[in-house]
Amino acid sequence: MRRNYTGCAICDSTWGDVWAEVEGERLFFCCGICVTQFRHLVDRIKASTGWPTVDAIEISGDRRGRRCVAAHGADRFGCFVAFNADGDVREFRPEAPPSVSR
């Protein structure tokens, strides 16, 4: 899965040493909460789009909320997501219906 961060897959922190498999790929995370957040985010995107996988994701923002643009092939999906202290989704707002390549 392509992503825009070089550190933790969701927050870009470089401290910590947590590795977890997501979408069949071993990714670096700074902590277990970020693993939970990332997995919940990917699951919500897949549920909202019907995609079997997420090929790429770009994330911006911070602990108050993150804007995400996900891709599957040529299709794109944008959303806003915020998490609670346990890493569960507190708020999830699609920005528009998924774009579909034809």
BAZA-333253 format. One record per residue: x, y, z of N, C-alpha, C in turn; residue in three letters; residue number from 1. Coordinates in Angstrom, 2 decimals. Atoms other than C-alpha are relative to their C-alpha. Example, Ala and Ser with C-alpha at 12.3 -4.5 7.8 and 13.67 -1.06 7.14 Angstrom:
REM residues 2
R  n.u  n.v  n.w  ca.u  ca.v  ca.w  c.u  c.v  c.w  r  k
R  0.89  -1.19  0.00  12.30  -4.50  7.80  0.90  1.20  0.00  Ala  1
R  -0.82  -1.19  -0.06  13.67  -1.06  7.14  -0.77  1.09  0.73  Ser  2
***
This chain:
REM residues 102
R  n.u  n.v  n.w  ca.u  ca.v  ca.w  c.u  c.v  c.w  r  k
R  0.84  -1.17  0.00  0.00  0.00  0.00  0.89  1.24  0.00  Met  1
R  -0.73  -1.27  0.05  1.40  3.37  -0.98  -0.59  0.95  1.03  Arg  2
R  0.45  -1.02  -0.95  1.21  6.08  1.67  0.97  1.16  -0.04  Arg  3
R  -0.81  -1.21  0.12  2.55  9.59  2.02  0.97  0.20  1.15  Asn  4
R  -0.88  -0.17  -1.14  4.36  9.12  5.34  1.20  -0.94  -0.05  Tyr  5
R  -1.17  0.85  -0.10  7.86  7.78  5.94  0.15  -0.58  1.40  Thr  6
R  0.01  0.51  -1.37  7.35  7.31  9.71  -1.23  -0.88  0.20  Gly  7
R  1.23  0.75  -0.32  4.24  5.86  11.38  -1.01  0.16  -1.13  Cys  8
R  0.90  0.00  1.15  1.67  4.93  8.74  -1.18  0.95  0.14  Ala  9
R  1.13  -0.92  -0.15  -0.98  7.22  10.26  0.38  1.38  0.52  Ile  10
R  -0.33  -1.32  -0.58  0.79  10.00  12.18  1.39  0.50  -0.37  Cys  11
R  -1.34  -0.34  0.47  4.32  10.02  10.70  1.05  0.14  1.10  Asp  12
R  -1.00  -0.02  -1.07  6.04  9.81  14.11  1.09  -1.02  -0.31  Ser  13
R  -1.11  0.91  0.25  9.44  8.18  14.01  0.44  -0.74  1.25  Thr  14
R  -0.32  0.73  -1.22  9.62  7.00  17.62  -0.81  -1.31  0.01  Trp  15
R  0.73  1.26  -0.10  8.39  3.56  18.65  0.57  -1.05  -0.92  Gly  16
R  -0.48  1.11  0.83  8.92  0.21  17.04  -1.09  -1.08  -0.07  Asp  17
R  1.11  0.92  0.12  5.58  -1.42  16.30  -0.20  -0.30  -1.48  Val  18
R  0.22  0.43  1.38  5.13  -3.42  13.12  -1.27  -0.84  -0.04  Trp  19
R  1.25  0.75  0.12  1.76  -4.75  11.97  -0.34  -0.18  -1.47  Ala  20
R  0.42  0.26  1.37  0.35  -6.29  8.83  -1.38  0.61  -0.24  Glu  21
R  1.26  -0.61  0.43  -2.37  -4.27  7.10  -0.08  -0.16  -1.50  Val  22
R  0.20  0.22  1.44  -3.75  -5.20  3.68  1.14  -0.83  -0.58  Glu  23
R  -1.03  0.90  0.49  -1.08  -7.88  3.38  1.40  0.58  -0.03  Gly  24
R  -1.31  -0.64  -0.01  1.81  -5.48  3.96  0.41  0.32  1.43  Glu  25
R  -0.52  -0.31  -1.33  3.99  -5.08  7.05  0.36  1.48  0.05  Arg  26
R  -0.17  -1.45  -0.10  3.84  -1.42  8.10  0.55  0.39  1.36  Leu  27
R  -0.54  -0.55  -1.23  5.65  0.65  10.73  -1.02  0.93  0.65  Phe  28
R  0.83  -0.89  -0.80  3.64  2.34  13.50  0.78  0.40  1.24  Phe  29
R  -0.68  -0.43  -1.22  4.78  4.32  16.52  -0.56  -0.69  1.23  Cys  30
R  0.62  0.60  -1.18  2.31  2.65  18.89  -1.21  -0.85  -0.41  Cys  31
R  1.15  0.87  0.25  -0.56  0.17  19.17  -1.27  0.77  -0.32  Gly  32
R  1.19  -0.80  0.29  -3.19  2.94  19.13  -0.02  0.39  -1.48  Ile  33
R  -0.07  -0.35  1.43  -1.99  4.03  15.67  -0.31  -1.20  -0.88  Cys  34
R  0.36  1.21  0.75  -2.25  0.43  14.45  -1.51  -0.14  -0.04  Val  35
R  1.46  0.12  -0.09  -5.86  0.31  15.66  -0.68  1.06  -0.87  Thr  36
R  0.58  -1.08  0.81  -6.65  3.69  14.07  0.11  -0.31  -1.49  Gln  37
R  -0.22  0.25  1.42  -5.13  2.72  10.73  -0.89  -1.14  -0.50  Phe  38
R  0.85  1.13  0.41  -6.94  -0.63  10.58  -1.47  0.41  -0.07  Arg  39
R  1.39  -0.47  0.03  -10.27  1.01  11.47  -0.24  0.92  -1.19  His  40
R  0.13  -0.89  1.14  -9.68  3.68  8.84  -0.11  -0.79  -1.30  Leu  41
R  0.04  0.81  1.22  -8.94  1.13  6.11  -1.33  -0.77  -0.09  Val  42
R  1.27  0.73  0.00  -11.99  -0.93  7.14  -1.18  0.90  -0.35  Asp  43
R  1.11  -0.93  0.30  -14.29  2.13  7.03  0.02  0.43  -1.46  Arg  44
R  -0.10  -0.38  1.42  -12.98  3.16  3.61  -0.52  -1.14  -0.87  Ile  45
R  0.45  1.15  0.79  -13.52  -0.35  2.24  -1.52  -0.20  0.12  Lys  46
R  1.45  0.15  -0.19  -17.04  -0.51  3.74  -0.78  1.09  -0.74  Ala  47
R  0.68  -1.11  0.67  -17.94  2.91  2.28  0.07  -0.08  -1.52  Ser  48
R  -0.21  0.03  1.44  -16.60  2.18  -1.19  -0.35  -1.33  -0.66  Thr  49
R  0.18  1.32  0.58  -17.10  -1.55  -1.64  1.27  -0.56  -0.61  Gly  50
R  -1.27  0.46  0.55  -13.45  -1.86  -2.63  0.49  -1.23  0.77  Trp  51
R  -0.56  1.16  -0.71  -11.78  -5.19  -1.84  1.31  0.34  0.72  Pro  52
R  -1.26  -0.43  -0.59  -8.49  -3.41  -1.02  0.16  1.51  -0.18  Thr  53
R  -0.40  -1.39  0.17  -7.00  0.05  -0.61  1.43  -0.04  -0.52  Val  54
R  -1.33  0.03  0.61  -4.01  0.55  -2.93  0.93  1.09  0.55  Asp  55
R  -0.80  -1.13  -0.46  -2.86  3.92  -1.60  -0.86  0.87  0.90  Ala  56
R  0.72  -0.92  -0.88  -3.77  6.42  1.08  0.91  1.17  0.35  Ile  57
R  -0.71  -1.21  -0.42  -2.71  10.00  1.76  -0.77  0.56  1.18  Glu  58
R  0.61  -0.45  -1.24  -3.37  11.33  5.24  0.62  1.33  0.41  Ile  59
R  -0.50  -1.26  -0.55  -3.09  14.87  6.60  -0.85  0.33  1.23  Ser  60
R  0.72  -0.37  -1.21  -4.08  16.30  9.96  0.74  -0.49  1.23  Gly  61
R  -0.61  0.39  -1.26  -3.46  15.40  13.57  -1.01  -0.73  0.86  Asp  62
R  0.84  0.77  -0.90  -5.05  13.81  16.63  -1.43  0.51  0.08  Arg  63
R  1.36  -0.56  -0.01  -8.08  16.13  16.34  -0.83  -0.48  -1.17  Arg  64
R  0.69  0.50  1.18  -8.94  14.70  12.92  0.93  -0.01  -1.19  Gly  65
R  -0.87  0.16  1.16  -7.45  13.64  9.64  -0.83  -0.02  -1.28  Arg  66
R  0.59  0.06  1.32  -8.36  14.20  6.02  0.76  -1.07  -0.77  Arg  67
R  -0.62  1.12  0.70  -7.70  11.14  3.88  -0.51  -0.05  -1.44  Cys  68
R  0.38  0.30  1.37  -7.71  10.42  0.17  0.56  -1.39  -0.29  Val  69
R  -0.38  1.39  0.27  -7.69  6.72  -0.65  -0.18  -0.30  -1.48  Ala  70
R  0.08  0.39  1.41  -7.22  5.03  -4.00  -0.08  -1.52  -0.11  Ala  71
R  0.05  1.40  0.41  -8.11  1.70  -5.53  0.00  0.06  -1.52  His  72
R  -0.14  -0.18  1.44  -6.84  1.56  -9.09  -0.10  1.48  -0.32  Gly  73
R  0.20  -1.40  0.37  -8.00  4.81  -10.73  -1.08  0.67  0.83  Ala  74
R  1.07  -0.55  -0.82  -10.84  5.29  -8.21  0.58  0.72  1.21  Asp  75
R  -0.42  -0.80  -1.14  -10.51  7.89  -5.43  -1.16  0.18  0.97  Arg  76
R  1.00  -0.22  -1.04  -12.34  8.42  -2.13  0.61  0.90  1.06  Phe  77
R  -0.47  -0.92  -1.02  -11.91  11.34  0.25  -0.91  -0.04  1.22  Gly  78
R  0.80  0.00  -1.23  -13.03  11.50  3.87  0.72  0.75  1.10  Cys  79
R  -0.54  -0.53  -1.24  -12.54  13.08  7.26  -0.24  -1.05  1.06  Phe  80
R  0.15  0.99  -1.06  -11.93  10.78  10.23  0.62  0.55  1.28  Val  81
R  -0.53  -0.32  -1.32  -11.44  11.35  13.96  -0.18  -1.25  0.86  Ala  82
R  -0.01  1.20  -0.84  -10.69  8.71  16.58  -0.15  0.36  1.47  Phe  83
R  0.02  -0.20  -1.46  -11.34  8.31  20.29  1.34  -0.44  0.58  Asn  84
R  -1.27  0.31  -0.65  -8.60  7.62  22.84  0.41  -1.46  -0.15  Ala  85
R  -0.30  1.43  0.19  -8.84  3.85  22.20  0.33  -0.34  -1.45  Asp  86
R  -0.30  0.23  1.41  -8.32  4.26  18.44  -1.22  -0.38  -0.82  Gly  87
R  1.23  0.29  0.74  -11.95  3.59  17.50  -0.47  1.26  -0.73  Asp  88
R  0.49  -1.13  0.78  -13.62  5.79  14.88  -1.07  0.73  0.81  Val  89
R  0.97  -0.86  -0.69  -15.44  8.67  16.60  -0.86  0.76  -1.01  Arg  90
R  0.71  -0.74  1.05  -16.38  10.54  13.42  0.56  -0.43  -1.35  Glu  91
R  -0.42  0.37  1.35  -16.29  9.53  9.76  -0.94  0.68  -0.98  Phe  92
R  0.80  -0.75  0.98  -17.48  11.85  6.98  0.60  -0.15  -1.39  Arg  93
R  -0.44  0.02  1.41  -17.12  10.95  3.31  -0.12  1.41  -0.57  Pro  94
R  0.04  -1.34  0.59  -16.33  14.08  1.31  -0.90  0.05  -1.22  Glu  95
R  0.85  0.09  1.18  -18.21  12.94  -1.77  -0.09  -1.48  -0.35  Ala  96
R  0.02  1.41  0.41  -19.29  9.71  -3.36  1.31  -0.39  -0.67  Pro  97
R  -1.25  0.42  0.63  -16.31  7.65  -4.54  -0.01  0.29  -1.50  Pro  98
R  -0.10  -0.18  1.44  -15.08  8.58  -8.00  0.28  -1.38  -0.62  Ser  99
R  -0.14  1.29  0.65  -15.30  5.67  -10.38  0.53  0.22  -1.40  Val  100
R  -0.51  -0.10  1.36  -13.19  5.31  -13.48  -0.84  -0.87  -0.91  Ser  101
R  0.84  0.75  0.97  -15.11  4.18  -16.52  0.76  -0.26  -1.26  Arg  102
***
